Amino acid sequence: MVNYLICCKFISSSAVDANQKFELNIIKLFSNNSYNIIFSYSIFMRNLKNIEYFNEKNVTWIRLNRPEKLNALNEETWLELKESVIKANTEKTNLICITGNGRAFSAGDDIQSMYQFKDLSESKNFFNKLKDTIMAIVESEKPIMFAVNGLAYGGGCELLLLGDFVISVPDALFSLPESKLGLIPPLALSIGMFIMGLRNVARLALSGEPITASEALRIGLIDEIVEKDRINERVHEISDYLSKIPNTAISVIRKILAIHRINFISSIVDELAKISLTNEAKTKMKDFLEKRKFK
C-alpha cells in the first residue's frame, strides 16, 4: 500500500535577522516505513523589499522586484541581491536564476541615488556595495543563470556578463548608455571584452545605443532567445542537465572562472566611483532626471 503525505513547515529564526522559511513537501510513504520526497517547494523570506526569493524544484529564483522603477538597482537592491545569492548557495538546489518583474529585467543603477552623492566617501560606499554583490555572484559555488524578461540597460545589462547561462525573450533590448551620463560601464570594459570582443564593447560603450536580442545573441552577450512562455521551462531544462554533472566538477569550474573574472573587476569599479562625482556627470544625470534630451 502506498500513501501520500503533504507536509508544511514554517521556520522562523531570531527576531534579529528576521529570516523566515516556508517549506512544502509531498512525501510518498511505503508499507515498509520507507519514503521518498517526490516534490519540494520552499520560499525564503528575509523581509526583502526589492527582491522576490523562492525555490522551485532544483532552481533558486531571485527576481528583481521594483517594476515601477524598471527594477533600477539602488543601494538597497544591490545589498538584497548579494544576500540572496549568498543564501541561495546554502539551498538544496543546483542553479540560481536571476530575473526581473514587469517589463524590464533592470534599467541599471538608480540614477537618482547616484546624483545625490555629495563626496567620494558616499560614492565609494555605494559602489563598494555594488562590488560586493558582483563578488558574491562571481564567487558563487552554484552556476548563475540570467533570464532576461525585458529591457536590460546599464548595470542591468552588465550583470549578464557574470552569468554562466543567459537567456532572453525575443523583444528584449540591451544598452550600455553610461557614456551619455558622463559615466563608464565597468564590467563591459573589463570582462566584457573577453565575452563580446573589444570592437563590440567599444561600439556599445561609446554609442550607448540599444541593440536587439538577435544582435545580443550574435555578439555573445546572451546565449539563447526563448519565447516568454517557455522561460520557466527552459530554466528547469538547464537545471535538470546540471543535475547529471558531479558537484565537484561544477565547483572547480566555477572557481577557475572566478579567478579570471576577479582579476579585472575591482580597479575599474573604483574608477566609476570617482567619475560619478565630476561636474559633467552631475549635469548629465540632472538632465536625465529632468527628462531632457541629451545633446
Buried (B, 14 or more C-beta within 10 A) or exposed (E): EEEEEEEEEEEEEEEEEEBBBBBEBBBBBEEEEEEEEEEBEBBBBBEBEBBBBBBBBBBBBBBBBBEEBBBBBBBBBBBBBBBBBBBBBEBEBBBBBBBBBBEBBBBBBBBEBBBEBEEEEBBBEBBBBBBBBBBBBBBBBBBBBBBBBBBBBBBBBBBBBBBBBBBBBEEBBBBBBBBBBBBBBBBBBBBBBBBBEEEBBBBBBEBBEBBBBEBBBEBBBBBEBBEEEEBBEBBBEBBBEBEEEEEEEBEEEBEEBBEEBBEBBEEBBBBBBEBBBEEEBBEBBEBBEEEEEEE
